[in-house]
């Protein structure tokens, strides 16, 4: 059962995490709730890395191990910021941008390195949506429009969810 949860859990966790991030961005969640959510995400990422470590030794899975480890570092940093200085929105935005771009690189790599029958275009499109979403999210404060930031979060959610859904379906 644990293996099945590990293989299929990301299809729920990825869109859930981005929906949570969007709700946090819109200040629909208390800072304490966001901190608790990050503690849970830290634990899930550590457990997933530990349980999947040996399987992620080469090829596309190795690339995703790197994404997972960088993502864990970003999440731990974000957790520390939320705990010590939750008003530090600039640093929090940097970690969110990291979570937008690091998986985008993993999706792009996957799209270039999987067999044609596994629909590589889904990964490439997911990477593209993540990058466009990151640009929108980054531009939003410069243009003083929160709607652009939300649109960026939604695009990243769609792109990364498409990639993980394809991976789970094809696995």
VEXPA-178230 format. One record per residue: x, y, z of N, C-alpha, C, CB in turn. Coordinates in nm, 3 decimals. Glycine has a CB too. Layout:
{{X, Y, Z}, {X, Y, Z}, {X, Y, Z}, {X, Y, Z}}
...
//
This chain:
{{0.081, -0.120, 0.000}, {0.000, 0.000, 0.000}, {0.086, 0.126, 0.000}, {-0.093, 0.000, 0.120}}
{{0.197, 0.122, 0.074}, {0.284, 0.239, 0.081}, {0.341, 0.271, -0.057}, {0.398, 0.214, 0.182}}
{{0.377, 0.168, -0.133}, {0.429, 0.191, -0.268}, {0.321, 0.255, -0.356}, {0.477, 0.058, -0.331}}
{{0.201, 0.207, -0.345}, {0.091, 0.262, -0.426}, {0.065, 0.408, -0.390}, {-0.038, 0.179, -0.406}}
{{0.071, 0.438, -0.263}, {0.052, 0.576, -0.218}, {0.164, 0.665, -0.271}, {0.048, 0.583, -0.064}}
{{0.286, 0.614, -0.270}, {0.401, 0.688, -0.320}, {0.390, 0.712, -0.470}, {0.530, 0.614, -0.289}}
{{0.338, 0.613, -0.543}, {0.326, 0.625, -0.688}, {0.210, 0.715, -0.729}, {0.307, 0.488, -0.749}}
{{0.102, 0.714, -0.654}, {-0.019, 0.787, -0.693}, {-0.045, 0.914, -0.612}, {-0.138, 0.697, -0.680}}
{{0.018, 0.926, -0.497}, {-0.005, 1.042, -0.410}, {0.023, 1.177, -0.475}, {0.079, 1.029, -0.288}}
{{0.131, 1.187, -0.555}, {0.161, 1.317, -0.614}, {0.049, 1.374, -0.701}, {0.285, 1.307, -0.696}}
{{-0.034, 1.289, -0.758}, {-0.142, 1.341, -0.843}, {-0.244, 1.421, -0.761}, {-0.213, 1.225, -0.916}}
{{-0.248, 1.396, -0.631}, {-0.334, 1.473, -0.542}, {-0.252, 1.585, -0.477}, {-0.397, 1.381, -0.434}}
{{-0.129, 1.553, -0.437}, {-0.049, 1.648, -0.360}, {-0.003, 1.769, -0.440}, {0.070, 1.578, -0.304}}
{{0.031, 1.751, -0.567}, {0.079, 1.865, -0.648}, {-0.030, 1.971, -0.663}, {0.124, 1.817, -0.788}}
{{-0.150, 1.935, -0.713}, {-0.252, 2.040, -0.725}, {-0.297, 2.093, -0.588}, {-0.373, 1.988, -0.801}}
{{-0.295, 2.009, -0.487}, {-0.331, 2.054, -0.352}, {-0.231, 2.159, -0.302}, {-0.336, 1.935, -0.255}}
{{-0.103, 2.133, -0.325}, {0.000, 2.228, -0.280}, {-0.016, 2.363, -0.350}, {0.141, 2.171, -0.306}}
{{-0.042, 2.362, -0.481}, {-0.057, 2.489, -0.554}, {-0.187, 2.559, -0.519}, {-0.051, 2.464, -0.703}}
{{-0.290, 2.484, -0.492}, {-0.416, 2.545, -0.447}, {-0.396, 2.609, -0.310}, {-0.530, 2.441, -0.441}}
{{-0.323, 2.541, -0.223}, {-0.289, 2.593, -0.091}, {-0.206, 2.721, -0.104}, {-0.213, 2.487, -0.009}}
{{-0.107, 2.718, -0.195}, {-0.023, 2.836, -0.217}, {-0.105, 2.954, -0.268}, {0.090, 2.804, -0.317}}
{{-0.200, 2.925, -0.356}, {-0.286, 3.031, -0.408}, {-0.373, 3.089, -0.298}, {-0.374, 2.978, -0.522}}
{{-0.430, 3.003, -0.215}, {-0.512, 3.050, -0.102}, {-0.427, 3.132, -0.004}, {-0.577, 2.930, -0.027}}
{{-0.304, 3.088, 0.019}, {-0.215, 3.164, 0.108}, {-0.182, 3.300, 0.047}, {-0.084, 3.085, 0.135}}
{{-0.155, 3.301, -0.084}, {-0.125, 3.427, -0.151}, {-0.242, 3.526, -0.139}, {-0.092, 3.402, -0.300}}
{{-0.362, 3.475, -0.150}, {-0.482, 3.559, -0.139}, {-0.517, 3.592, 0.006}, {-0.600, 3.490, -0.205}}
{{-0.433, 3.547, 0.098}, {-0.450, 3.569, 0.242}, {-0.582, 3.511, 0.293}, {-0.444, 3.717, 0.274}}
{{-0.622, 3.400, 0.235}, {-0.741, 3.329, 0.282}, {-0.707, 3.235, 0.398}, {-0.804, 3.249, 0.167}}
{{-0.577, 3.217, 0.422}, {-0.529, 3.130, 0.529}, {-0.449, 3.211, 0.629}, {-0.444, 3.014, 0.472}}
{{-0.460, 3.176, 0.755}, {-0.379, 3.240, 0.858}, {-0.234, 3.196, 0.842}, {-0.432, 3.206, 1.000}}
{{-0.140, 3.280, 0.884}, {0.002, 3.247, 0.875}, {0.030, 3.116, 0.949}, {0.088, 3.361, 0.933}}
{{-0.034, 3.097, 1.062}, {-0.014, 2.973, 1.139}, {-0.057, 2.851, 1.058}, {-0.094, 2.977, 1.273}}
{{-0.167, 2.863, 0.986}, {-0.214, 2.754, 0.901}, {-0.113, 2.724, 0.790}, {-0.351, 2.789, 0.839}}
{{-0.059, 2.828, 0.731}, {0.041, 2.812, 0.625}, {0.167, 2.746, 0.683}, {0.076, 2.949, 0.560}}
{{0.208, 2.787, 0.801}, {0.324, 2.727, 0.866}, {0.300, 2.578, 0.892}, {0.356, 2.800, 1.000}}
{{0.186, 2.544, 0.944}, {0.153, 2.402, 0.969}, {0.151, 2.325, 0.837}, {0.016, 2.390, 1.042}}
{{0.095, 2.384, 0.734}, {0.095, 2.320, 0.603}, {0.237, 2.293, 0.554}, {0.021, 2.407, 0.503}}
{{0.327, 2.387, 0.579}, {0.466, 2.368, 0.538}, {0.534, 2.259, 0.620}, {0.542, 2.498, 0.550}}
{{0.503, 2.251, 0.747}, {0.560, 2.144, 0.828}, {0.514, 2.007, 0.777}, {0.520, 2.161, 0.976}}
{{0.389, 1.999, 0.738}, {0.337, 1.874, 0.680}, {0.408, 1.845, 0.548}, {0.183, 1.883, 0.659}}
{{0.424, 1.948, 0.464}, {0.490, 1.929, 0.336}, {0.636, 1.889, 0.355}, {0.481, 2.058, 0.252}}
{{0.704, 1.947, 0.454}, {0.842, 1.906, 0.485}, {0.846, 1.757, 0.515}, {0.898, 1.987, 0.604}}
{{0.755, 1.712, 0.599}, {0.752, 1.571, 0.639}, {0.722, 1.480, 0.519}, {0.648, 1.549, 0.750}}
{{0.627, 1.521, 0.436}, {0.591, 1.441, 0.318}, {0.709, 1.433, 0.221}, {0.467, 1.501, 0.246}}
{{0.777, 1.544, 0.198}, {0.891, 1.544, 0.106}, {1.006, 1.458, 0.159}, {0.940, 1.688, 0.083}}
{{1.033, 1.466, 0.289}, {1.139, 1.383, 0.348}, {1.102, 1.236, 0.337}, {1.162, 1.422, 0.497}}
{{0.978, 1.202, 0.368}, {0.934, 1.062, 0.360}, {0.941, 1.012, 0.215}, {0.789, 1.048, 0.413}}
{{0.894, 1.093, 0.122}, {0.897, 1.052, -0.019}, {1.041, 1.032, -0.065}, {0.826, 1.157, -0.107}}
{{1.130, 1.125, -0.030}, {1.270, 1.112, -0.069}, {1.332, 0.986, -0.009}, {1.350, 1.237, -0.025}}
{{1.307, 0.962, 0.117}, {1.365, 0.845, 0.184}, {1.312, 0.715, 0.123}, {1.334, 0.848, 0.334}}
{{1.184, 0.709, 0.095}, {1.124, 0.587, 0.042}, {1.157, 0.564, -0.105}, {0.975, 0.592, 0.060}}
{{1.190, 0.669, -0.177}, {1.215, 0.657, -0.321}, {1.363, 0.667, -0.358}, {1.139, 0.765, -0.395}}
{{1.448, 0.689, -0.262}, {1.588, 0.721, -0.285}, {1.657, 0.623, -0.380}, {1.661, 0.723, -0.154}}
{{1.644, 0.493, -0.352}, {1.716, 0.392, -0.432}, {1.661, 0.380, -0.573}, {1.709, 0.257, -0.363}}
{{1.533, 0.407, -0.591}, {1.473, 0.396, -0.724}, {1.510, 0.514, -0.815}, {1.322, 0.387, -0.711}}
{{1.554, 0.622, -0.755}, {1.579, 0.744, -0.831}, {1.729, 0.763, -0.855}, {1.521, 0.867, -0.757}}
{{1.790, 0.663, -0.922}, {1.934, 0.664, -0.938}, {1.983, 0.708, -1.075}, {1.987, 0.531, -0.910}}
{{1.896, 0.706, -1.175}, {1.943, 0.739, -1.309}, {1.831, 0.796, -1.395}, {2.004, 0.617, -1.376}}
{{1.872, 0.859, -1.503}, {1.778, 0.908, -1.602}, {1.682, 1.013, -1.547}, {1.700, 0.795, -1.658}}
{{1.559, 1.002, -1.594}, {1.455, 1.098, -1.556}, {1.429, 1.095, -1.406}, {1.326, 1.068, -1.632}}
{{1.433, 0.977, -1.347}, {1.408, 0.970, -1.202}, {1.519, 1.039, -1.123}, {1.397, 0.823, -1.157}}
{{1.642, 1.032, -1.170}, {1.750, 1.105, -1.104}, {1.726, 1.255, -1.112}, {1.887, 1.069, -1.167}}
{{1.680, 1.301, -1.228}, {1.648, 1.444, -1.241}, {1.540, 1.483, -1.141}, {1.602, 1.476, -1.386}}
{{1.441, 1.397, -1.124}, {1.334, 1.428, -1.029}, {1.380, 1.416, -0.884}, {1.215, 1.337, -1.053}}
{{1.483, 1.336, -0.859}, {1.541, 1.332, -0.725}, {1.603, 1.469, -0.693}, {1.649, 1.219, -0.713}}
{{1.671, 1.526, -0.793}, {1.731, 1.660, -0.775}, {1.620, 1.762, -0.752}, {1.817, 1.700, -0.899}}
{{1.513, 1.755, -0.831}, {1.399, 1.846, -0.813}, {1.344, 1.831, -0.671}, {1.287, 1.817, -0.917}}
{{1.330, 1.709, -0.627}, {1.277, 1.681, -0.493}, {1.368, 1.739, -0.384}, {1.261, 1.530, -0.472}}
{{1.498, 1.721, -0.398}, {1.591, 1.770, -0.296}, {1.599, 1.923, -0.295}, {1.730, 1.712, -0.319}}
{{1.602, 1.984, -0.411}, {1.601, 2.131, -0.417}, {1.468, 2.183, -0.363}, {1.624, 2.182, -0.564}}
{{1.360, 2.116, -0.399}, {1.228, 2.155, -0.349}, {1.219, 2.143, -0.198}, {1.121, 2.070, -0.413}}
{{1.278, 2.037, -0.145}, {1.281, 2.022, 0.002}, {1.358, 2.137, 0.066}, {1.344, 1.885, 0.041}}
{{1.471, 2.173, 0.008}, {1.548, 2.286, 0.063}, {1.466, 2.415, 0.057}, {1.680, 2.304, -0.015}}
{{1.396, 2.437, -0.054}, {1.310, 2.555, -0.066}, {1.199, 2.554, 0.039}, {1.249, 2.563, -0.208}}
{{1.140, 2.438, 0.059}, {1.030, 2.428, 0.155}, {1.080, 2.446, 0.298}, {0.959, 2.292, 0.142}}
{{1.196, 2.391, 0.329}, {1.253, 2.411, 0.463}, {1.286, 2.559, 0.486}, {1.381, 2.325, 0.480}}
{{1.339, 2.625, 0.384}, {1.366, 2.768, 0.394}, {1.237, 2.845, 0.415}, {1.439, 2.820, 0.269}}
{{1.136, 2.811, 0.338}, {1.006, 2.879, 0.351}, {0.947, 2.856, 0.489}, {0.909, 2.830, 0.242}}
{{0.961, 2.735, 0.541}, {0.912, 2.705, 0.676}, {0.985, 2.790, 0.779}, {0.931, 2.555, 0.708}}
{{1.116, 2.801, 0.765}, {1.195, 2.883, 0.858}, {1.153, 3.029, 0.851}, {1.344, 2.870, 0.828}}
{{1.131, 3.080, 0.731}, {1.088, 3.219, 0.715}, {0.950, 3.239, 0.778}, {1.085, 3.259, 0.564}}
{{0.860, 3.147, 0.753}, {0.725, 3.158, 0.811}, {0.730, 3.154, 0.963}, {0.635, 3.045, 0.760}}
{{0.824, 3.078, 1.016}, {0.837, 3.069, 1.162}, {0.902, 3.194, 1.221}, {0.919, 2.946, 1.199}}
{{1.009, 3.241, 1.158}, {1.088, 3.349, 1.216}, {1.047, 3.489, 1.169}, {1.232, 3.327, 1.184}}
{{1.009, 3.502, 1.044}, {0.981, 3.635, 0.988}, {0.873, 3.627, 0.881}, {1.110, 3.697, 0.930}}
{{0.751, 3.593, 0.920}, {0.644, 3.574, 0.819}, {0.613, 3.699, 0.737}, {0.518, 3.527, 0.887}}
{{0.657, 3.815, 0.783}, {0.632, 3.937, 0.708}, {0.731, 3.954, 0.593}, {0.640, 4.058, 0.801}}
{{0.829, 3.867, 0.582}, {0.932, 3.874, 0.479}, {0.878, 3.818, 0.346}, {1.058, 3.796, 0.523}}
{{0.789, 3.894, 0.285}, {0.721, 3.846, 0.164}, {0.817, 3.828, 0.047}, {0.610, 3.941, 0.126}}
{{0.921, 3.909, 0.039}, {1.015, 3.897, -0.073}, {1.084, 3.760, -0.071}, {1.122, 4.009, -0.068}}
{{1.129, 3.716, 0.044}, {1.194, 3.585, 0.054}, {1.095, 3.473, 0.028}, {1.260, 3.568, 0.192}}
{{0.973, 3.489, 0.076}, {0.870, 3.388, 0.050}, {0.840, 3.380, -0.100}, {0.741, 3.422, 0.128}}
{{0.837, 3.493, -0.167}, {0.813, 3.493, -0.312}, {0.926, 3.422, -0.387}, {0.798, 3.637, -0.364}}
{{1.048, 3.439, -0.340}, {1.163, 3.372, -0.403}, {1.148, 3.220, -0.392}, {1.296, 3.419, -0.339}}
{{1.105, 3.172, -0.277}, {1.089, 3.027, -0.262}, {0.974, 2.975, -0.349}, {1.063, 2.991, -0.113}}
{{0.867, 3.052, -0.361}, {0.757, 3.013, -0.448}, {0.805, 3.009, -0.593}, {0.636, 3.110, -0.433}}
{{0.882, 3.109, -0.633}, {0.940, 3.109, -0.768}, {1.029, 2.987, -0.790}, {1.020, 3.238, -0.792}}
{{1.103, 2.950, -0.687}, {1.186, 2.830, -0.696}, {1.101, 2.707, -0.723}, {1.267, 2.810, -0.569}}
{{0.988, 2.696, -0.652}, {0.898, 2.582, -0.672}, {0.829, 2.587, -0.807}, {0.795, 2.576, -0.561}}
{{0.825, 2.703, -0.868}, {0.770, 2.714, -1.004}, {0.872, 2.669, -1.107}, {0.725, 2.859, -1.033}}
{{0.997, 2.712, -1.091}, {1.098, 2.692, -1.194}, {1.175, 2.561, -1.184}, {1.194, 2.804, -1.189}}
{{1.201, 2.513, -1.063}, {1.276, 2.388, -1.051}, {1.196, 2.270, -1.110}, {1.309, 2.360, -0.902}}
{{1.068, 2.252, -1.075}, {0.992, 2.147, -1.142}, {0.975, 2.172, -1.293}, {0.855, 2.133, -1.077}}
{{0.972, 2.299, -1.334}, {0.964, 2.328, -1.478}, {1.086, 2.270, -1.548}, {0.955, 2.481, -1.504}}
{{1.203, 2.283, -1.487}, {1.325, 2.224, -1.545}, {1.312, 2.072, -1.549}, {1.451, 2.265, -1.463}}
{{1.258, 2.013, -1.444}, {1.237, 1.868, -1.442}, {1.140, 1.823, -1.550}, {1.186, 1.824, -1.306}}
{{1.034, 1.900, -1.569}, {0.937, 1.868, -1.674}, {0.999, 1.880, -1.812}, {0.815, 1.960, -1.663}}
{{1.077, 1.985, -1.834}, {1.142, 2.003, -1.964}, {1.239, 1.888, -1.991}, {1.217, 2.139, -1.970}}
{{1.317, 1.852, -1.890}, {1.412, 1.740, -1.904}, {1.336, 1.610, -1.934}, {1.497, 1.723, -1.775}}
{{1.228, 1.588, -1.863}, {1.148, 1.468, -1.884}, {1.093, 1.466, -2.026}, {1.033, 1.460, -1.782}}
{{1.042, 1.578, -2.073}, {0.987, 1.585, -2.208}, {1.089, 1.552, -2.315}, {0.933, 1.722, -2.233}}
{{1.216, 1.585, -2.289}, {1.322, 1.556, -2.386}, {1.374, 1.413, -2.375}, {1.436, 1.653, -2.367}}
{{1.347, 1.344, -2.264}, {1.414, 1.217, -2.239}, {1.323, 1.096, -2.219}, {1.498, 1.231, -2.121}}
{{1.196, 1.109, -2.248}, {1.107, 0.993, -2.237}, {1.069, 0.945, -2.377}, {0.980, 1.027, -2.154}}
{{1.023, 0.823, -2.381}, {0.984, 0.762, -2.508}, {0.861, 0.833, -2.566}, {0.955, 0.612, -2.489}}
{{0.850, 0.837, -2.697}, {0.737, 0.905, -2.762}, {0.599, 0.854, -2.716}, {0.748, 0.890, -2.911}}
{{0.589, 0.728, -2.685}, {0.459, 0.674, -2.644}, {0.415, 0.721, -2.505}, {0.463, 0.522, -2.647}}
{{0.502, 0.790, -2.433}, {0.465, 0.842, -2.301}, {0.420, 0.987, -2.306}, {0.581, 0.828, -2.206}}
{{0.390, 1.036, -2.425}, {0.339, 1.173, -2.444}, {0.433, 1.279, -2.389}, {0.202, 1.188, -2.380}}
{{0.556, 1.288, -2.443}, {0.651, 1.387, -2.392}, {0.602, 1.530, -2.404}, {0.782, 1.373, -2.465}}
{{0.514, 1.556, -2.499}, {0.463, 1.692, -2.518}, {0.390, 1.742, -2.393}, {0.369, 1.697, -2.640}}
{{0.331, 1.651, -2.314}, {0.262, 1.692, -2.191}, {0.362, 1.753, -2.094}, {0.189, 1.571, -2.125}}
{{0.479, 1.691, -2.082}, {0.582, 1.744, -1.992}, {0.635, 1.878, -2.043}, {0.698, 1.644, -1.979}}
{{0.656, 1.886, -2.173}, {0.706, 2.011, -2.232}, {0.604, 2.123, -2.214}, {0.737, 1.991, -2.381}}
{{0.477, 2.093, -2.238}, {0.371, 2.193, -2.218}, {0.362, 2.232, -2.070}, {0.235, 2.139, -2.267}}
{{0.374, 2.134, -1.981}, {0.372, 2.163, -1.838}, {0.486, 2.254, -1.797}, {0.378, 2.034, -1.757}}
{{0.604, 2.230, -1.854}, {0.719, 2.316, -1.827}, {0.691, 2.457, -1.877}, {0.847, 2.260, -1.893}}
{{0.636, 2.467, -1.997}, {0.604, 2.599, -2.053}, {0.504, 2.675, -1.969}, {0.550, 2.584, -2.193}}
{{0.399, 2.607, -1.926}, {0.299, 2.672, -1.840}, {0.362, 2.718, -1.708}, {0.181, 2.578, -1.812}}
{{0.452, 2.636, -1.655}, {0.519, 2.673, -1.529}, {0.605, 2.797, -1.546}, {0.605, 2.556, -1.477}}
{{0.677, 2.804, -1.657}, {0.763, 2.921, -1.682}, {0.678, 3.045, -1.705}, {0.855, 2.895, -1.803}}
{{0.575, 3.034, -1.786}, {0.486, 3.149, -1.810}, {0.422, 3.192, -1.677}, {0.375, 3.114, -1.916}}
{{0.381, 3.095, -1.597}, {0.324, 3.127, -1.466}, {0.423, 3.197, -1.376}, {0.275, 3.000, -1.399}}
{{0.549, 3.152, -1.379}, {0.654, 3.216, -1.298}, {0.677, 3.360, -1.342}, {0.785, 3.136, -1.307}}
{{0.679, 3.382, -1.473}, {0.697, 3.518, -1.525}, {0.581, 3.608, -1.480}, {0.707, 3.517, -1.680}}
{{0.459, 3.556, -1.490}, {0.342, 3.634, -1.447}, {0.351, 3.664, -1.297}, {0.212, 3.557, -1.478}}
{{0.388, 3.564, -1.219}, {0.398, 3.582, -1.073}, {0.506, 3.685, -1.039}, {0.430, 3.447, -1.005}}
{{0.616, 3.680, -1.111}, {0.727, 3.773, -1.088}, {0.690, 3.915, -1.132}, {0.852, 3.727, -1.163}}
{{0.614, 3.926, -1.240}, {0.578, 4.058, -1.293}, {0.467, 4.125, -1.212}, {0.536, 4.045, -1.436}}
{{0.386, 4.048, -1.144}, {0.269, 4.102, -1.075}, {0.300, 4.219, -0.981}, {0.202, 3.993, -0.996}}
{{0.398, 4.208, -0.892}, {0.425, 4.323, -0.804}, {0.480, 4.444, -0.880}, {0.524, 4.282, -0.695}}
{{0.551, 4.419, -0.988}, {0.605, 4.529, -1.067}, {0.494, 4.607, -1.136}, {0.706, 4.477, -1.170}}
{{0.387, 4.534, -1.171}, {0.274, 4.596, -1.241}, {0.159, 4.628, -1.145}, {0.225, 4.504, -1.352}}
{{0.181, 4.603, -1.017}, {0.080, 4.629, -0.913}, {-0.055, 4.565, -0.944}, {0.062, 4.779, -0.896}}
{{-0.050, 4.438, -0.984}, {-0.174, 4.366, -1.010}, {-0.167, 4.226, -0.950}, {-0.200, 4.357, -1.162}}
{{-0.248, 4.205, -0.850}, {-0.252, 4.076, -0.784}, {-0.315, 3.969, -0.873}, {-0.328, 4.087, -0.652}}
{{-0.401, 4.010, -0.963}, {-0.466, 3.914, -1.053}, {-0.361, 3.841, -1.138}, {-0.568, 3.985, -1.144}}
{{-0.255, 3.909, -1.175}, {-0.150, 3.847, -1.254}, {-0.076, 3.742, -1.172}, {-0.052, 3.954, -1.305}}
{{-0.054, 3.769, -1.045}, {0.011, 3.672, -0.956}, {-0.076, 3.547, -0.943}, {0.038, 3.733, -0.817}}
{{-0.205, 3.567, -0.925}, {-0.297, 3.453, -0.912}, {-0.301, 3.375, -1.044}, {-0.439, 3.502, -0.874}}
{{-0.304, 3.446, -1.155}, {-0.302, 3.378, -1.285}, {-0.174, 3.295, -1.299}, {-0.312, 3.481, -1.401}}
{{-0.062, 3.350, -1.254}, {0.064, 3.276, -1.258}, {0.058, 3.149, -1.175}, {0.177, 3.363, -1.209}}
{{0.003, 3.159, -1.055}, {-0.012, 3.042, -0.969}, {-0.102, 2.936, -1.034}, {-0.068, 3.082, -0.832}}
{{-0.208, 2.981, -1.096}, {-0.301, 2.888, -1.163}, {-0.233, 2.820, -1.282}, {-0.429, 2.964, -1.210}}
{{-0.156, 2.895, -1.360}, {-0.085, 2.835, -1.473}, {0.016, 2.730, -1.427}, {-0.013, 2.944, -1.554}}
{{0.090, 2.762, -1.322}, {0.186, 2.666, -1.268}, {0.113, 2.541, -1.219}, {0.269, 2.729, -1.154}}
{{0.003, 2.561, -1.149}, {-0.076, 2.449, -1.100}, {-0.117, 2.360, -1.218}, {-0.201, 2.499, -1.024}}
{{-0.168, 2.420, -1.323}, {-0.213, 2.344, -1.439}, {-0.097, 2.269, -1.505}, {-0.280, 2.436, -1.542}}
{{0.015, 2.337, -1.523}, {0.129, 2.275, -1.591}, {0.189, 2.161, -1.512}, {0.235, 2.379, -1.617}}
{{0.212, 2.183, -1.383}, {0.274, 2.079, -1.302}, {0.177, 1.964, -1.277}, {0.322, 2.136, -1.170}}
{{0.049, 1.994, -1.264}, {-0.050, 1.888, -1.247}, {-0.060, 1.803, -1.373}, {-0.187, 1.948, -1.213}}
{{-0.055, 1.865, -1.490}, {-0.059, 1.789, -1.615}, {0.060, 1.694, -1.623}, {-0.059, 1.883, -1.737}}
{{0.177, 1.743, -1.586}, {0.298, 1.660, -1.590}, {0.288, 1.541, -1.497}, {0.419, 1.742, -1.556}}
{{0.248, 1.565, -1.373}, {0.241, 1.455, -1.276}, {0.127, 1.360, -1.311}, {0.224, 1.509, -1.133}}
{{0.017, 1.413, -1.362}, {-0.094, 1.325, -1.401}, {-0.051, 1.232, -1.514}, {-0.218, 1.408, -1.444}}
{{0.023, 1.286, -1.611}, {0.073, 1.203, -1.720}, {0.169, 1.097, -1.667}, {0.142, 1.289, -1.827}}
{{0.258, 1.136, -1.577}, {0.353, 1.041, -1.520}, {0.283, 0.929, -1.444}, {0.450, 1.112, -1.428}}
{{0.185, 0.965, -1.364}, {0.112, 0.863, -1.287}, {0.034, 0.773, -1.381}, {0.017, 0.930, -1.186}}
{{-0.028, 0.830, -1.481}, {-0.107, 0.751, -1.578}, {-0.017, 0.654, -1.654}, {-0.180, 0.845, -1.678}}
{{0.101, 0.699, -1.692}, {0.191, 0.618, -1.776}, {0.276, 0.521, -1.696}, {0.280, 0.709, -1.855}}
{{0.287, 0.540, -1.564}, {0.378, 0.460, -1.483}, {0.328, 0.319, -1.465}, {0.397, 0.524, -1.348}}
//
